[in-house]
C-alpha cells in the first residue's frame, strides 16, 4: 500500500475557497479510482490549512492517481497552493 499524509497550506482566503470549491468533486473522482482505498481532504482548526490523507492499493495505482490529478480542474485551481506531504510504502 501507498499512503500519503500531509497538508495543503493556503496563504489567502481565496486559495482556501478554491480548495473548498473543488474538493468534493476531487474526492468523488479519486474515490472512484480502482486503486483508491481511502481519500480525504479535511478542514483543520486553521481555516487556511487542510489535512490530506490518501491510501492506494499499490504504487502503480498511486502514480495513476497523480497523473489523473495533474490533468484535473482540481489541480488547475490549486496547483499554486503550498503542499507539505509525506508518502510512504506500507506492508510488503
Order of alpha helices (4+ residues) and beta strands (2+ residues): beta-alpha-beta-beta-alpha-alpha-beta
